Amino acid sequence: MKDYFSLAFNNLRRRKLRSWLTMIGIFIGIAAVVALISLGQGLQNAITEQFEQLGSDKIIIMPKTLGPPGSATSQSLMLTDKDLNVIENTRGVSSVIGILMKTTLVKFKDESSVNYVMGIDTNNVQKINDLMNVEVIEGRDLKQGDEYKAVVGYNHAYGSIWTKDIQLRDTISIEGQEFKVIGILKKIGNPYDDASVYISKDTLKNILNTGDEESEIIAQSAPGYDPAKVAEDVKRELRQYRNEEEDQETFSVQTSDQLLETFSSIFGIVQAVLVGIAGISLVVGGIGIMNTMYTAVMERTKEIGTMKAVGAKNSDILFIFLIEAGLLGLVGGLIGVGIGYALGQAAQYIASQALGTDLLKADTSLTLILGSLAFSFVIGAASGIFPAMQASRLKPAEALRHE
C-alpha cells in the first residue's frame, strides 16, 4: 500500500500545474463548506447560550406580526396590560413583566441614531433584570420616580454608535424629550440589545401616546410546573379573554425551549441550503478530477502496458489511479480547510469590529476538519473510479503499441 501512495504522489508531482488547476474546484468547495458550517455552528452555539441564560422556565407572549416586538399597529393585534393581568392570574405562573418596545430616533449632541427604546416598569426593575438577564455595570438601575432618566446599552458607551461615546450624566434626546443617562448595561452580545435604551414605561407611553399597549410579555413558570403545560394554559386563558378561536389567535405563546427549537429548525434548513450551494463547487471539482484522470490514462497508456508486462495486476493499476484521484481531493481538501478556517475567523473579526456583536463566532471543530478531509478524499477517489477502471482493463499488448 505504501508503494501505491508513493507512486501516485510522484505522478501528481510530475504534473504540478495540472494538479493545482484540478484541485481548485475542490478547495473552493471545501473552503465554503468549512466557513459556512463553522460560522453557522458558532452562531447556533451563541444563540443557544443566550436562551440558556434566559432560562427554560420563561414563556414569551407576543402579538402575531411579521415585524419585531412593538411593530403591531392594529388594535386587535396589540397586547395590553389587561392581557398581562390575565397571564399573571393563570395557574402555574410565578411572575410576569410587560415590556413596551419601540423603534425611535435617539439624539446625542449633534448626532442621531434609530434604536430600540424599552419602556420598563420601574417598580419591578430587579424582576425585569432577572427575567431579561441584564446587568448594570456603571451607574445604577432605574427606580421608581425616574421619569426622565435612562439606562443605555453597552454599545452606546463602548461601541461605534456615536462619534464620542456616551458617559454617565450625559443627556440624550428621545422624540424631543431629554433624558439623563444614569446607567450603562453589561454587554449582551446581540447588537440590537446592546444598542437599546431603557426608560420608564409610563414615560415612554406619554411620549408616544401608546395607551396601555404591551409589546411583549414575559412570564416565568413556578417551580414544579412544566413550562410547556403552563404555556398552554396561558394560551387558553388569553384566547378566552380575547374571545378568539383556537388556531386563529392574534398572539403567540412559546416557551424559551420552543423558540430555540424553532430557531434551530429554520437555521438548519438555511444552513443546509447554503452548504448545498457550496457543494456545487465540489461537484465541479469532482468532474475536474475525473477529466484529469481520463487524460492521465491516455497519456500513460504505454506506462500501464509496461507495468502489466512486468507483472502488475488489474487491481494494482486500479488502486494506483484511485489513490492518485483521492490524493488530488485530499490535498485540495487540506487547502480548502485552511482557507475556510481563515474565512471564518475573518468573518468573526469583521462582525466583532464593524457590527459590535459576539454572536457570529467561528466554531471550527476537529470533527469538521477531519470530516471535510475525509469527504474531499472520497470525492476525489469516487471521481477517479471510472478512469481507474478503464486503466485497469487495458490489455498489455495494445497498451504497449499505443502512440
N, C-alpha and C positions, 0 to 999 in steps of 0.2 A: 504493500500500500504506500509506503514511503517513496518508492521509486515512481509510482504513478503521480504523486503530488510533485515530485521533483521535476519529472519530465513535463508535466502540464505547466508548471511555473516557468520553466525555461522557454517553452513555446510562446507563452504570453510575453515574456521579457524580450523575445526577439522581434515582436511586433508591438512595440511600445505605443506608437501613435494610434494604431487601430484599437488597441486595448483601451486606451484612455477615452477615445471617442465612443467606444461601445458602452463604457461604464457611465456615461453622462446621464442617460435616462434613469439608470438605477439609482445613482446617488442623489439626483434631484428628487425622485420619488421618495426615497428613504428619508432624506432631509426634511421634506414636507411632512411626512408621517410622524417622524420623531418630534418635530417642532410643534405640530398641532396636538398630538396626544399629550406631550409633556405640559404644554400650556393649559390644555383642557383639564388634565388631571389636577394640575396645580390650582386652577380656578375652582374646580369642584371641591377640592380639599379645603380651600379658603371659605367657600360658601357653607360647607358642612360645619366648619369650625364656628362660623357666625351663628348658625342655627343651634349648635350645641351650647353656645354662650347664652342664647335666648332661652333655652331650656325646653324640654319636651312636654312640659305641663302648660304651655301657653296656647291660647286659642285666639286666632286673629279673625275679626269680623270687618268686612269692607263692603262698600257698595259694588255692584257688578257694573264696572265701567271698563272701557278699553284703555283708559289712561291710568296714571298713578293715583294713589290715595289723594283725595281732595279735588279731583277733576270732575266729579259729578256735578251737573248743573240742574238737572231735573229734580223737583221737589220730591217726586215719587221714589227717586233713587237714593236720596240723601239719608244717612243715618242721623239720628238726633239724640239729645240727652234722654229722651223718653225710651228709646231703644236701649240705651245704656242701663237705665233703671230695670228694664225687663231682664236684661242679661245678668245684672247684679243679683236679682232675686231668683235666678234659676238654681235648682238643686245641684250641688257639686262645684259651684263657682265660689272661690275664696276671695278674690279681689278683681276689680275691673278699673281700667282707666280709659278715658276718651282723649283722643288727640285731634286737634284741628290743624291740618297741614295745608298750606297754600304756597303757590309759587308767586313771589312778589319781587319788586325791584328794591334792592338794598343799596343805599348810597353811603360812601365813606369818603369824606373830604370832597375831592373833585371827580371821583370815580363812581361807576355804577356797576352792579352785578345782579343777575337774576338768580335767586336762590330760594330754597325751601325755607319757609318760616313756620316753626312749630309752635302752636299755642297749647300750653300745658296748664293743668290745674295746679296752682301754686300751693294749694292746701295739702297736696299729696305728692310732693316732689320726690321724696325718698322712695315711695312705692313706684313712681314712674321710672326713676333711675334703675331700680332693681329689675323691673319688667323689661325695660329697653336696653339694659346693660350699658349705661352711660355713666361717666365719672368726671367730675370737675378736677382739673389738675392745677389750675391757677384761679385765684379769686374764690368766689363762693357760688352756691346754688341760688336759684330764685326762691323767694319765700313770700309768704302772704303779705300783700301790700306793695309788692314790687310792680307797680303799674307800668312804668316806663323804663324798666331795666331789661337787659338782655344778656344771655349766655350764648357765646358763639362756638361753632365747631372748630376743630383743630386747624383746618386749612386757612381759616381767617387770620390766625396768628402766626402760623408756621408754613403756610403753603404759598401758592402763586396767584391767589385771587386778587390781591391788592399790590400795588407798587410798593407801598410801605405797609408792613403788617400791622394789624390791629393789636392794640395793647389794652390792658385793664384801664378803665376810666376814660377810654376814648368814646366818642359819640358817633353812632351810626343813625341813618335815617331809613325808616320803613314806611312807604306810602306817605311821605311827607312828615311823618311824626318822628321826633328824635328820641333815641334810646341810649342810655349809658351802659357800656359794657362792664359787667361785674364778674364775669367768669369765662373761662376757656376750658373746653372739654378735651378729654383724652382722645387720642387718635383711634378711630374705629376701623379704618381701612377702606370703607366704602366712600368714594369721593362725594357722593350726594349727601350722605350723613355728615361727613366731615366739613361740608360747606353750609350746613344748616344753621339757622339762628333760632334760639328758643326764647320765647317771651310768654307773658301771662296769656292764658286762653281768653279771658274776659277782655283784655286789651285788644287782642287780635280781632275778636268778634266786633268790637266797637269800631275799629279802624276800617274793617272790610264789610261791616254790616251783614254778617253771616247768620244772624239769629242763633238758633240752638243747634246748628249743624255740628256733627262729629265726622271727621274724615276717616277715622279708623278707630276701632275699639279693640283693646287687648284685654283678654280675660285670663285668669290663672285658675286651673282646676285645683280643688282642695286635695290635700294628701289622702291617699287611699282611694281616690276616684280615677277611673280611666279617662284620660283626656279626650279620646275619641268618642266615648259614650256621652261625656259632658257636652262636647261639641254638637252632637246630635240633639241633645236636649235643648241647647241654646237655639239651634236652628228651628226646632219645633215651636218653642215659645215665641220666637221672633215672628215666625210665619203666622202664628195665630194672632198675635198682636197687630201685625200689619195687614191681616186679612188677605193673605196670598196663598195660592195653590201650591201643592208640593211639586217640585221640579220647575216651578215658574217664579222662584224667589228673585227679588231685586237686589239681593245681598248674597255674599258668600261667607261661609263659616268653615275655617280649616284650622287644624292643629299645626304646630310648627313641623312635626314629623311629616304630615301630609303635604305641606308646602315644599319641604325638602325632597320628598319622593316625586312630586310633580316636576320640580325643577330638574331633578336628576334624569327623569324620563325624557323631558324635552331636550335637555342638554346632550343626552346620549344620542338622540336622533340627529341633532345638528352636527355633533362631532363625527358620527358615522358618515354623514353626507360629505363633510369636508375631507375626511380620510379617504372616502371613496373617490373623490375628485383627484386627490393627490395620488391615489393608486393608479390613475390613468398613466402617469409617468412611469410606473413600474411595468405596466403592460407594454408601453413603448420601449422601455429598456429591455424587456424580455424579448421582444421582436428583434431589437438590435443585436442582442446576443445570438439569437437563432441565425440571423443573417450572417454574422461574423463567423459562426461555427460552420455554416454551409460553405462559406468562402474558404475557410481553413481546410475543409475536407477536399475541396477541388485542388487547392494549392499543394496539399501534402499527399496526394494520391500515391505518388511514387514512394514516398516515405512509408506510407501504410503498407504498400506492397512489399517493401524491403523488410519491414518488421514482421509481416506474416511469413515471409520466405525463411526467416531465421527462427521461426517457432512461435511467434506471438499468436495468441488465440483471439477469437472474435470478442470474447469478454474483456481481454486486455485492452484492445482498441476502444471498446465501448467505455470502459472505466476512464481511460486517459482523456477522452473527449468530454465525458460528463464532468470529470473533476476540473478540467480546463474551463468549461462553461460555468461551473459552480464557483470557481475562483474569481472569474470576472464579476459575478454577482456579489461575492463576499467582499472583495476589495472595494467595489462600488458602494456596498453597504457600510463599510468602515468609514469611507469618506463622507457618506450621507449622514451617518450618526454624528460625526464631528461637526458638520455644517448645521445639522438640525439642532444640536445642543447649543451651538453658538447663536443661532437664530432665536431660540427660546430664551436664552439669557439676555440677548439684546432687547427682545420684546418686553421682558420683565423690567429691565433698566429704564426703557423709554416710558413704560406705564408708570413706574415709580416717580420719575423725574417730571414728565410732562403732565400726567394726569393726577399725580399725588395719591395713587392707590396702591395698596399692598395685596389686593385681591388677585392680580394677574401675576402668578408665580409659576416658574417652570419646574415641574417635578419630573426630572429625568431619572427614572428608577433603573436599577441594574436589570430588572426583568424586561423593561422596554428596550434597553440596549441589546441584550442577548437575543431577545425575540426578533428584533429588527435584523440583526446579523444572520440569524438562522433563516429568517424569511428571505433575505436577499440571496443567500446561498441556494436555497430551494428554488427560488425564481430562476436563478442562473442555470442550475442543473436541469430544471424542468424544460427550460428553453433550449437546452442542448440535447434533449433526448433524441429527437428525430435526426439531427445531423450526426450524432454519435452512432445511431443505429445504421445510418447509411454508410458511415465509415467502416463499421464492423462487418458489414456484409460484402464489402469489396473483395473480389477474387484476386489472389496474389498475382497471377499471370497477367490479367487485364490491367491491374494497378501498375505493374512494372512497365507495361507498354505505353502507359498514358503519357501524353506530351502536354 
